[in-house]
């Protein structure tokens, strides 16, 4: 709900994949923040090239008005792959049907290549796990900077009570949301609409004439 979406890609020689496995590269969500930072430096030394795309909250909101989030992610992955130019691309599918997401990515590429698309790709492909660590650490750094400016809003994810509380309190006091919030997110809309509804009900109740027997 808060902060940018970060998508990363790495180009690594097939012969160096075992090095990624040996250093303990795996799904970034299964690693501590400290471990991710340590691995990031080692990954950078192991891969040939890496690419990072950062999509701010405003970009996400504007884009979702004209196309789906899946399409947005597919277009960004296509851009990254065009820059990396791999012989074989391995990607995590955000679509329920991996083959359909693969076609979405291919349709956005200038120079199509062979693609393997799968759910939980971080668990299947070390290169994808390495890219996820770079993406996650990049986002973590950005979020840390945002907390210094806006206060502690937690992780920024919908499942975090601190994040939901931050959005609720900000909206109640200011009647708007800061630019770091993804206003098009369903959870955000649910929070703001709920607050607006409560305010309307209260105004309606206050304005209602009372009757009493004397």
C-alpha positions as CSV (number, residue, x, y, z in Angstrom):
1,X,0.0,0.0,0.0
2,X,2.9,2.3,0.6
3,X,6.1,2.8,-1.4
4,X,7.2,1.8,-4.9
5,X,7.1,-1.4,-6.7
6,X,10.6,-2.6,-7.5
7,X,11.4,-5.1,-10.3
8,X,14.9,-6.3,-10.9
9,X,16.6,-8.6,-13.3
10,X,20.1,-10.1,-13.4
11,X,22.2,-11.5,-16.2
12,X,24.4,-14.4,-15.0
13,X,26.5,-17.0,-16.8
14,X,25.0,-20.5,-16.5
15,X,28.4,-21.7,-15.1
16,X,28.1,-19.4,-12.2
17,X,24.6,-20.5,-11.0
18,X,26.2,-22.9,-8.5
19,X,27.9,-20.0,-6.9
20,X,24.5,-18.4,-6.2
21,X,23.3,-21.6,-4.7
22,X,26.4,-22.0,-2.5
23,X,26.2,-18.4,-1.2
24,X,22.6,-19.2,0.0
25,X,20.6,-17.2,-2.5
26,X,16.9,-17.9,-2.2
27,X,13.5,-16.2,-2.1
28,X,14.1,-12.8,-0.5
29,X,11.0,-13.1,1.7
30,X,12.7,-16.1,3.4
31,X,15.8,-14.1,4.4
32,X,16.3,-11.5,7.2
33,X,17.0,-7.9,6.1
34,X,20.6,-8.1,7.3
35,X,21.2,-11.3,5.3
36,X,19.6,-9.8,2.2
37,X,22.0,-6.9,2.4
38,X,25.0,-9.1,2.7
39,X,23.9,-11.3,-0.2
40,X,23.2,-8.2,-2.4
41,X,26.9,-7.3,-2.5
42,X,28.0,-10.8,-3.3
43,X,25.4,-11.1,-6.0
44,X,26.5,-7.9,-7.6
45,X,30.0,-9.4,-7.9
46,X,28.7,-12.7,-9.4
47,X,26.3,-11.5,-12.1
48,X,27.4,-9.9,-15.3
49,X,24.8,-7.2,-15.3
50,X,21.7,-6.2,-13.4
51,X,18.8,-3.9,-14.1
52,X,16.4,-2.2,-11.6
53,X,13.1,-0.5,-12.4
54,X,11.4,1.5,-9.7
55,X,7.7,2.4,-10.1
56,X,6.4,5.0,-7.6
57,X,2.9,5.0,-6.1
58,X,1.7,7.7,-8.5
59,X,3.0,5.8,-11.6
60,X,1.2,2.6,-10.4
61,X,-2.1,4.6,-9.7
62,X,-2.0,6.3,-13.1
63,X,-1.1,3.1,-15.0
64,X,-3.9,1.1,-13.4
65,X,-6.5,3.5,-14.8
66,X,-5.7,2.3,-18.3
67,X,-4.3,-1.2,-17.9
68,X,-4.0,-4.1,-15.4
69,X,-1.3,-4.4,-12.9
70,X,-0.2,-7.7,-14.6
71,X,0.2,-5.8,-17.9
72,X,2.3,-3.1,-16.1
73,X,4.6,-5.7,-14.6
74,X,4.8,-7.6,-17.9
75,X,5.8,-4.4,-19.7
76,X,8.5,-3.6,-17.1
77,X,9.9,-7.1,-17.3
78,X,10.0,-6.9,-21.1
79,X,12.0,-3.6,-20.8
80,X,14.4,-5.3,-18.3
81,X,14.9,-8.3,-20.6
82,X,15.5,-6.2,-23.6
83,X,18.3,-4.5,-21.7
84,X,19.8,-7.7,-20.4
85,X,19.4,-9.7,-23.7
86,X,19.7,-13.2,-22.1
87,X,19.8,-16.4,-24.1
88,X,17.2,-17.8,-21.7
89,X,15.0,-15.7,-19.4
90,X,13.5,-17.1,-16.2
91,X,10.7,-15.1,-14.6
92,X,8.2,-15.2,-11.8
93,X,4.6,-15.2,-13.1
94,X,2.1,-12.8,-11.5
95,X,-0.7,-14.3,-13.6
96,X,-2.5,-17.4,-12.4
97,X,-1.5,-18.9,-15.7
98,X,2.3,-18.7,-16.2
99,X,2.1,-19.4,-19.9
100,X,-0.2,-16.5,-20.4
101,X,2.1,-14.1,-18.5
102,X,5.0,-15.3,-20.6
103,X,3.1,-14.3,-23.7
104,X,2.4,-10.9,-22.2
105,X,6.1,-10.3,-21.5
106,X,7.1,-11.5,-25.0
107,X,4.5,-9.2,-26.6
108,X,6.2,-6.2,-25.1
109,X,9.8,-7.1,-26.0
110,X,11.7,-5.7,-29.0
111,X,13.9,-8.7,-29.1
112,X,12.0,-11.8,-27.9
113,X,13.9,-14.7,-26.3
114,X,13.2,-18.0,-24.8
115,X,11.3,-17.6,-21.5
116,X,10.5,-19.9,-18.6
117,X,7.6,-18.5,-16.6
118,X,6.6,-20.1,-13.3
119,X,4.9,-19.5,-10.0
120,X,7.3,-19.3,-7.0
121,X,10.2,-18.9,-9.5
122,X,12.5,-17.8,-6.6
123,X,12.3,-21.4,-5.3
124,X,13.0,-22.9,-8.7
125,X,15.6,-20.6,-10.3
126,X,18.6,-19.2,-8.4
127,X,18.9,-16.3,-10.8
128,X,15.3,-15.2,-10.1
129,X,16.0,-15.5,-6.3
130,X,19.1,-13.3,-6.8
131,X,17.0,-10.7,-8.7
132,X,14.4,-10.8,-5.9
133,X,17.0,-10.0,-3.3
134,X,18.2,-7.0,-5.3
135,X,14.6,-5.8,-5.8
136,X,13.8,-6.3,-2.1
137,X,16.9,-4.6,-0.7
138,X,16.3,-1.6,-3.1
139,X,12.7,-1.2,-1.9
140,X,13.8,-1.6,1.8
141,X,16.3,1.2,1.4
142,X,13.6,3.5,-0.2
143,X,11.1,2.6,2.5
144,X,13.6,3.4,5.2
145,X,14.1,6.8,3.7
146,X,10.4,7.4,3.5
147,X,10.0,6.5,7.2
148,X,12.4,9.3,8.1
149,X,10.2,11.8,6.3
150,X,6.7,10.5,7.1
151,X,7.1,8.5,10.4
152,X,7.0,4.8,11.1
153,X,4.3,3.3,8.9
154,X,5.5,-0.2,9.2
155,X,6.3,-2.4,6.2
156,X,3.9,-0.7,3.8
157,X,2.2,-4.0,3.1
158,X,-1.6,-4.5,3.5
159,X,-1.1,-7.3,6.0
160,X,0.7,-4.9,8.4
161,X,-1.6,-3.4,11.1
162,X,0.8,-0.5,11.6
163,X,0.6,0.4,7.9
164,X,-3.2,0.3,7.9
165,X,-3.3,2.4,11.1
166,X,-0.9,5.0,9.6
167,X,-3.2,5.4,6.5
168,X,-6.3,5.6,8.7
169,X,-4.9,8.2,11.0
170,X,-3.4,10.3,8.2
171,X,-6.7,10.3,6.2
172,X,-8.8,11.2,9.3
173,X,-6.6,14.1,10.2
174,X,-5.7,15.5,6.7
175,X,-8.6,14.2,4.5
176,X,-6.0,13.2,1.9
177,X,-3.1,10.8,1.6
178,X,0.6,11.4,1.0
179,X,2.1,10.8,-2.4
180,X,3.9,7.6,-1.2
181,X,0.5,5.8,-0.8
182,X,-0.9,3.6,-3.6
183,X,-4.4,5.2,-3.6
184,X,-5.7,2.7,-6.2
185,X,-5.0,-0.3,-3.9
186,X,-8.2,-2.0,-2.8
187,X,-7.2,-2.0,0.9
188,X,-6.5,1.8,0.8
189,X,-9.8,2.4,-0.9
190,X,-11.6,0.3,1.7
191,X,-10.0,2.3,4.5
192,X,-10.8,5.7,3.1
193,X,-14.3,4.8,2.0
194,X,-15.0,3.4,5.4
195,X,-13.9,6.6,7.1
196,X,-15.9,8.7,4.7
197,X,-19.0,6.5,5.3
198,X,-18.6,6.9,9.1
199,X,-18.3,10.7,8.8
200,X,-21.4,10.9,6.6
201,X,-23.4,8.7,9.0
202,X,-22.3,10.9,12.0
203,X,-23.2,14.1,10.2
204,X,-26.6,12.6,9.3
205,X,-27.2,11.6,12.9
206,X,-26.2,15.0,14.3
207,X,-28.5,16.9,11.8
208,X,-31.5,14.7,12.6
209,X,-34.2,16.5,14.7
210,X,-34.9,15.0,18.1
211,X,-38.3,14.4,19.6
212,X,-39.0,14.3,23.2
213,X,-42.1,14.2,25.5
214,X,-42.4,17.1,28.0
